[in-house]
Amino acid sequence: MENRKGRFSRRVIAFFWLLFFAIVIGVIIYLEQIEILYILATLALVALLLIVAFADLEKVGRETIENASE
């Protein structure tokens, strides 16, 4: 087995985040706070667009991806 520093793997942590956000969105929908949901969706979309805009995609190649996974 590989040596892990944390208790959970990255996949499990991502699953926990997904579960957390699904619960938050479900509660917002249940409480009929659609205005808050619109604001959160807009902010999330802006954050995603900023991440894509500032990503340095010119230097990403197949070799770089394969070396990063090791």
MOPAC internal coordinates of N, CA, C and O (Angstrom, degrees):
PM7 1SCF
backbone

  N    0.0000 0     0.00 0     0.00 0    0    0    0
  C    1.4507 1     0.00 0     0.00 0    1    0    0
  C    1.5234 1   109.00 1     0.00 0    2    1    0
  O    1.2310 1   121.24 1   -29.37 1    3    2    1
  N    1.2951 1   115.23 1   150.63 1    3    2    1
  C    1.4569 1   119.18 1   178.38 1    5    3    2
  C    1.5221 1   110.47 1   -81.38 1    6    5    3
  O    1.2310 1   121.03 1   -25.80 1    7    6    5
  N    1.2872 1   115.63 1   154.20 1    7    6    5
  C    1.4679 1   119.97 1   179.22 1    9    7    6
  C    1.5136 1   109.31 1   -78.83 1   10    9    7
  O    1.2310 1   120.94 1   -56.63 1   11   10    9
  N    1.3113 1   115.81 1   123.37 1   11   10    9
  C    1.4609 1   121.03 1   179.11 1   13   11   10
  C    1.5107 1   108.92 1  -110.64 1   14   13   11
  O    1.2310 1   120.89 1   -41.97 1   15   14   13
  N    1.3172 1   115.91 1   138.03 1   15   14   13
  C    1.4538 1   119.92 1   178.41 1   17   15   14
  C    1.5230 1   110.58 1   -82.97 1   18   17   15
  O    1.2310 1   120.69 1   144.75 1   19   18   17
  N    1.3218 1   116.29 1   -35.25 1   19   18   17
  C    1.4564 1   120.63 1  -177.00 1   21   19   18
  C    1.5094 1   111.85 1   -97.70 1   22   21   19
  O    1.2310 1   122.07 1    -7.37 1   23   22   21
  N    1.2983 1   113.65 1   172.63 1   23   22   21
  C    1.4604 1   119.87 1  -179.43 1   25   23   22
  C    1.5265 1   111.71 1   -80.52 1   26   25   23
  O    1.2310 1   121.30 1   145.15 1   27   26   25
  N    1.3484 1   115.12 1   -34.85 1   27   26   25
  C    1.4627 1   120.37 1  -178.01 1   29   27   26
  C    1.5217 1   109.74 1  -114.62 1   30   29   27
  O    1.2310 1   121.36 1   -27.24 1   31   30   29
  N    1.3254 1   115.00 1   152.76 1   31   30   29
  C    1.4633 1   119.53 1   176.74 1   33   31   30
  C    1.5274 1   109.37 1   -77.89 1   34   33   31
  O    1.2310 1   121.34 1   -10.86 1   35   34   33
  N    1.3139 1   115.05 1   169.14 1   35   34   33
  C    1.4683 1   119.37 1  -179.73 1   37   35   34
  C    1.5230 1   111.30 1   -63.83 1   38   37   35
  O    1.2310 1   120.62 1   145.75 1   39   38   37
  N    1.3243 1   116.43 1   -34.25 1   39   38   37
  C    1.4643 1   120.44 1  -179.98 1   41   39   38
  C    1.5246 1   111.30 1   -65.83 1   42   41   39
  O    1.2310 1   120.21 1   139.13 1   43   42   41
  N    1.3184 1   117.20 1   -40.87 1   43   42   41
  C    1.4610 1   121.09 1  -179.94 1   45   43   42
  C    1.5242 1   110.20 1   -69.18 1   46   45   43
  O    1.2310 1   120.50 1   140.26 1   47   46   45
  N    1.3235 1   116.65 1   -39.74 1   47   46   45
  C    1.4677 1   119.67 1   177.50 1   49   47   46
  C    1.5270 1   110.26 1   -62.77 1   50   49   47
  O    1.2310 1   120.04 1   138.26 1   51   50   49
  N    1.3286 1   117.53 1   -41.74 1   51   50   49
  C    1.4623 1   121.02 1   177.31 1   53   51   50
  C    1.5281 1   110.54 1   -62.54 1   54   53   51
  O    1.2310 1   120.43 1   141.70 1   55   54   53
  N    1.3240 1   116.78 1   -38.30 1   55   54   53
  C    1.4606 1   120.36 1   177.53 1   57   55   54
  C    1.5297 1   111.04 1   -64.79 1   58   57   55
  O    1.2310 1   120.22 1   140.02 1   59   58   57
  N    1.3297 1   117.18 1   -39.98 1   59   58   57
  C    1.4720 1   120.38 1   177.14 1   61   59   58
  C    1.5244 1   111.31 1   -62.38 1   62   61   59
  O    1.2310 1   120.11 1   137.29 1   63   62   61
  N    1.3356 1   117.40 1   -42.71 1   63   62   61
  C    1.4597 1   120.43 1   177.44 1   65   63   62
  C    1.5321 1   110.89 1   -62.48 1   66   65   63
  O    1.2310 1   120.85 1   137.02 1   67   66   65
  N    1.3214 1   115.98 1   -42.98 1   67   66   65
  C    1.4620 1   120.01 1   178.77 1   69   67   66
  C    1.5218 1   111.06 1   -61.63 1   70   69   67
  O    1.2310 1   120.30 1   136.84 1   71   70   69
  N    1.3140 1   117.03 1   -43.16 1   71   70   69
  C    1.4562 1   121.74 1   178.20 1   73   71   70
  C    1.5259 1   111.15 1   -63.58 1   74   73   71
  O    1.2310 1   120.54 1   137.62 1   75   74   73
  N    1.3224 1   116.57 1   -42.38 1   75   74   73
  C    1.4663 1   120.97 1   178.87 1   77   75   74
  C    1.5257 1   111.13 1   -60.12 1   78   77   75
  O    1.2310 1   120.68 1   130.90 1   79   78   77
  N    1.3471 1   116.30 1   -49.10 1   79   78   77
  C    1.4605 1   119.17 1  -178.70 1   81   79   78
  C    1.5292 1   111.85 1   -67.97 1   82   81   79
  O    1.2310 1   119.68 1   147.05 1   83   82   81
  N    1.3081 1   118.21 1   -32.95 1   83   82   81
  C    1.4633 1   120.57 1   176.70 1   85   83   82
  C    1.5258 1   110.52 1   -65.05 1   86   85   83
  O    1.2310 1   120.32 1   140.33 1   87   86   85
  N    1.3335 1   117.00 1   -39.67 1   87   86   85
  C    1.4695 1   120.47 1   178.44 1   89   87   86
  C    1.5226 1   110.23 1   -66.77 1   90   89   87
  O    1.2310 1   120.45 1   136.09 1   91   90   89
  N    1.3373 1   116.75 1   -43.91 1   91   90   89
  C    1.4747 1   120.39 1   179.86 1   93   91   90
  C    1.5254 1   110.56 1   -61.16 1   94   93   91
  O    1.2310 1   120.24 1   134.30 1   95   94   93
  N    1.3256 1   117.15 1   -45.70 1   95   94   93
  C    1.4674 1   120.37 1   179.71 1   97   95   94
  C    1.5216 1   110.62 1   -65.37 1   98   97   95
  O    1.2310 1   120.37 1   140.43 1   99   98   97
  N    1.3314 1   116.89 1   -39.57 1   99   98   97
  C    1.4679 1   119.85 1   177.17 1  101   99   98
  C    1.5142 1   112.35 1   -61.77 1  102  101   99
  O    1.2310 1   120.12 1   138.90 1  103  102  101
  N    1.3289 1   117.38 1   -41.10 1  103  102  101
  C    1.4669 1   121.05 1   178.31 1  105  103  102
  C    1.5205 1   110.62 1   -66.46 1  106  105  103
  O    1.2310 1   120.18 1   139.16 1  107  106  105
  N    1.3261 1   117.26 1   -40.84 1  107  106  105
  C    1.4699 1   120.33 1   178.85 1  109  107  106
  C    1.5276 1   110.13 1   -62.95 1  110  109  107
  O    1.2310 1   119.90 1   137.76 1  111  110  109
  N    1.3087 1   117.79 1   -42.24 1  111  110  109
  C    1.4713 1   120.80 1   178.91 1  113  111  110
  C    1.5246 1   110.25 1   -67.11 1  114  113  111
  O    1.2310 1   120.12 1   138.25 1  115  114  113
  N    1.3283 1   117.37 1   -41.75 1  115  114  113
  C    1.4673 1   121.22 1  -179.82 1  117  115  114
  C    1.5247 1   111.21 1   -62.20 1  118  117  115
  O    1.2310 1   120.64 1   140.61 1  119  118  117
  N    1.3292 1   116.38 1   -39.39 1  119  118  117
  C    1.4639 1   120.20 1  -179.82 1  121  119  118
  C    1.5278 1   112.66 1   -83.07 1  122  121  119
  O    1.2310 1   120.80 1  -177.26 1  123  122  121
  N    1.3173 1   116.07 1     2.74 1  123  122  121
  C    1.4638 1   123.37 1   177.58 1  125  123  122
  C    1.5185 1   112.23 1    58.06 1  126  125  123
  O    1.2310 1   120.87 1  -137.57 1  127  126  125
  N    1.3239 1   115.93 1    42.43 1  127  126  125
  C    1.4670 1   122.15 1   176.60 1  129  127  126
  C    1.5253 1   108.80 1  -102.92 1  130  129  127
  O    1.2310 1   121.33 1  -117.23 1  131  130  129
  N    1.3194 1   115.06 1    62.77 1  131  130  129
  C    1.4533 1   121.39 1  -174.52 1  133  131  130
  C    1.5313 1   111.06 1   -66.95 1  134  133  131
  O    1.2310 1   120.21 1   150.35 1  135  134  133
  N    1.3302 1   117.20 1   -29.65 1  135  134  133
  C    1.4625 1   120.16 1   178.90 1  137  135  134
  C    1.5279 1   110.29 1   -60.78 1  138  137  135
  O    1.2310 1   120.74 1   137.28 1  139  138  137
  N    1.3226 1   116.19 1   -42.72 1  139  138  137
  C    1.4654 1   120.57 1   178.66 1  141  139  138
  C    1.5217 1   109.91 1   -65.33 1  142  141  139
  O    1.2310 1   120.42 1   141.29 1  143  142  141
  N    1.3222 1   116.80 1   -38.71 1  143  142  141
  C    1.4645 1   120.75 1   178.58 1  145  143  142
  C    1.5277 1   110.96 1   -63.61 1  146  145  143
  O    1.2310 1   119.74 1   139.89 1  147  146  145
  N    1.3339 1   118.10 1   -40.11 1  147  146  145
  C    1.4559 1   121.26 1   176.60 1  149  147  146
  C    1.5226 1   111.21 1   -61.78 1  150  149  147
  O    1.2310 1   120.49 1   136.84 1  151  150  149
  N    1.3209 1   116.66 1   -43.16 1  151  150  149
  C    1.4641 1   120.72 1  -179.81 1  153  151  150
  C    1.5252 1   110.38 1   -64.83 1  154  153  151
  O    1.2310 1   120.02 1   134.90 1  155  154  153
  N    1.3335 1   117.56 1   -45.10 1  155  154  153
  C    1.4635 1   121.12 1   179.30 1  157  155  154
  C    1.5307 1   111.52 1   -63.51 1  158  157  155
  O    1.2310 1   120.42 1   139.71 1  159  158  157
  N    1.3208 1   116.80 1   -40.29 1  159  158  157
  C    1.4683 1   120.24 1   178.93 1  161  159  158
  C    1.5253 1   110.72 1   -65.54 1  162  161  159
  O    1.2310 1   120.30 1   140.34 1  163  162  161
  N    1.3261 1   117.04 1   -39.66 1  163  162  161
  C    1.4635 1   120.58 1   178.47 1  165  163  162
  C    1.5225 1   111.05 1   -65.28 1  166  165  163
  O    1.2310 1   120.32 1   135.93 1  167  166  165
  N    1.3284 1   117.00 1   -44.07 1  167  166  165
  C    1.4623 1   120.60 1   178.92 1  169  167  166
  C    1.5251 1   111.54 1   -64.69 1  170  169  167
  O    1.2310 1   120.06 1   141.11 1  171  170  169
  N    1.3213 1   117.49 1   -38.89 1  171  170  169
  C    1.4627 1   120.91 1   178.32 1  173  171  170
  C    1.5294 1   110.63 1   -65.59 1  174  173  171
  O    1.2310 1   120.25 1   139.94 1  175  174  173
  N    1.3166 1   117.12 1   -40.06 1  175  174  173
  C    1.4597 1   120.78 1   178.76 1  177  175  174
  C    1.5221 1   111.13 1   -66.29 1  178  177  175
  O    1.2310 1   120.24 1   138.67 1  179  178  177
  N    1.3197 1   117.15 1   -41.33 1  179  178  177
  C    1.4658 1   120.95 1   177.25 1  181  179  178
  C    1.5262 1   110.31 1   -62.71 1  182  181  179
  O    1.2310 1   120.06 1   136.97 1  183  182  181
  N    1.3328 1   117.50 1   -43.03 1  183  182  181
  C    1.4617 1   121.10 1   178.86 1  185  183  182
  C    1.5320 1   110.39 1   -62.08 1  186  185  183
  O    1.2310 1   120.20 1   136.83 1  187  186  185
  N    1.3209 1   117.22 1   -43.17 1  187  186  185
  C    1.4607 1   120.43 1   178.83 1  189  187  186
  C    1.5185 1   111.46 1   -63.54 1  190  189  187
  O    1.2310 1   120.01 1   137.76 1  191  190  189
  N    1.3150 1   117.59 1   -42.24 1  191  190  189
  C    1.4586 1   120.80 1   178.71 1  193  191  190
  C    1.5290 1   111.84 1   -65.33 1  194  193  191
  O    1.2310 1   120.09 1   142.90 1  195  194  193
  N    1.3281 1   117.44 1   -37.10 1  195  194  193
  C    1.4627 1   120.69 1   177.19 1  197  195  194
  C    1.5314 1   111.18 1   -66.84 1  198  197  195
  O    1.2310 1   120.26 1   140.39 1  199  198  197
  N    1.3144 1   117.10 1   -39.61 1  199  198  197
  C    1.4643 1   120.55 1   178.00 1  201  199  198
  C    1.5242 1   110.24 1   -62.92 1  202  201  199
  O    1.2310 1   120.33 1   135.88 1  203  202  201
  N    1.3145 1   116.97 1   -44.12 1  203  202  201
  C    1.4648 1   120.76 1   179.50 1  205  203  202
  C    1.5293 1   110.34 1   -68.09 1  206  205  203
  O    1.2310 1   120.20 1   142.30 1  207  206  205
  N    1.3359 1   117.22 1   -37.70 1  207  206  205
  C    1.4629 1   120.34 1  -178.18 1  209  207  206
  C    1.5198 1   111.71 1   -66.22 1  210  209  207
  O    1.2310 1   119.87 1   142.26 1  211  210  209
  N    1.3296 1   117.85 1   -37.74 1  211  210  209
  C    1.4511 1   120.66 1  -177.08 1  213  211  210
  C    1.5285 1   113.58 1   -93.84 1  214  213  211
  O    1.2310 1   120.23 1  -178.79 1  215  214  213
  N    1.3133 1   117.16 1     1.21 1  215  214  213
  C    1.4666 1   120.16 1   178.37 1  217  215  214
  C    1.5264 1   108.99 1   -71.25 1  218  217  215
  O    1.2310 1   121.00 1   -42.94 1  219  218  217
  N    1.3268 1   115.69 1   137.06 1  219  218  217
  C    1.4538 1   120.86 1   178.97 1  221  219  218
  C    1.5226 1   108.20 1   -92.18 1  222  221  219
  O    1.2310 1   121.06 1   -93.24 1  223  222  221
  N    1.3178 1   115.58 1    86.76 1  223  222  221
  C    1.4558 1   120.59 1  -173.94 1  225  223  222
  C    1.5232 1   113.26 1   -84.57 1  226  225  223
  O    1.2310 1   119.98 1   168.95 1  227  226  225
  N    1.3219 1   117.65 1   -11.05 1  227  226  225
  C    1.4600 1   119.48 1   179.74 1  229  227  226
  C    1.5162 1   112.08 1   -68.62 1  230  229  227
  O    1.2310 1   120.39 1   146.01 1  231  230  229
  N    1.3222 1   116.86 1   -33.99 1  231  230  229
  C    1.4604 1   120.49 1  -175.35 1  233  231  230
  C    1.5236 1   112.75 1   -90.20 1  234  233  231
  O    1.2310 1   119.84 1  -178.44 1  235  234  233
  N    1.3113 1   117.90 1     1.56 1  235  234  233
  C    1.4569 1   120.78 1  -179.37 1  237  235  234
  C    1.5232 1   108.23 1   -88.22 1  238  237  235
  O    1.2310 1   121.42 1   -57.81 1  239  238  237
  N    1.3166 1   114.88 1   122.19 1  239  238  237
  C    1.4564 1   120.78 1   177.83 1  241  239  238
  C    1.5129 1   109.08 1  -136.05 1  242  241  239
  O    1.2310 1   120.43 1    -3.43 1  243  242  241
  N    1.2755 1   116.78 1   176.57 1  243  242  241
  C    1.4551 1   120.65 1  -178.91 1  245  243  242
  C    1.5303 1   111.27 1   -63.56 1  246  245  243
  O    1.2310 1   120.29 1   142.20 1  247  246  245
  N    1.3242 1   117.05 1   -37.80 1  247  246  245
  C    1.4618 1   120.58 1   179.92 1  249  247  246
  C    1.5252 1   110.77 1   -65.22 1  250  249  247
  O    1.2310 1   120.51 1   139.84 1  251  250  249
  N    1.3225 1   116.63 1   -40.16 1  251  250  249
  C    1.4581 1   120.55 1  -178.90 1  253  251  250
  C    1.5179 1   111.02 1   -65.02 1  254  253  251
  O    1.2310 1   120.14 1   139.73 1  255  254  253
  N    1.3078 1   117.34 1   -40.27 1  255  254  253
  C    1.4627 1   121.15 1  -179.28 1  257  255  254
  C    1.5300 1   109.68 1   -68.15 1  258  257  255
  O    1.2310 1   120.09 1   137.38 1  259  258  257
  N    1.3228 1   117.43 1   -42.62 1  259  258  257
  C    1.4613 1   120.63 1  -179.02 1  261  259  258
  C    1.5190 1   111.28 1   -67.02 1  262  261  259
  O    1.2310 1   119.53 1   143.25 1  263  262  261
  N    1.3316 1   118.50 1   -36.75 1  263  262  261
  C    1.4677 1   121.28 1   178.79 1  265  263  262
  C    1.5233 1   111.29 1   -71.30 1  266  265  263
  O    1.2310 1   119.77 1   147.98 1  267  266  265
  N    1.3073 1   118.05 1   -32.02 1  267  266  265
  C    1.4590 1   121.27 1  -178.84 1  269  267  266
  C    1.5245 1   111.29 1   -71.50 1  270  269  267
  O    1.2310 1   119.87 1   151.79 1  271  270  269
  N    1.3109 1   117.86 1   -28.21 1  271  270  269
  C    1.4592 1   120.22 1  -177.74 1  273  271  270
  C    1.5183 1   112.82 1   -79.11 1  274  273  271
  O    1.2310 1   119.95 1   167.05 1  275  274  273
  N    1.3236 1   117.70 1   -12.95 1  275  274  273
  C    1.4671 1   120.82 1  -178.70 1  277  275  274
  C    1.4946 1   112.15 1   -84.65 1  278  277  275
  O    1.2310 1   120.10 1   180.00 1  279  278  277

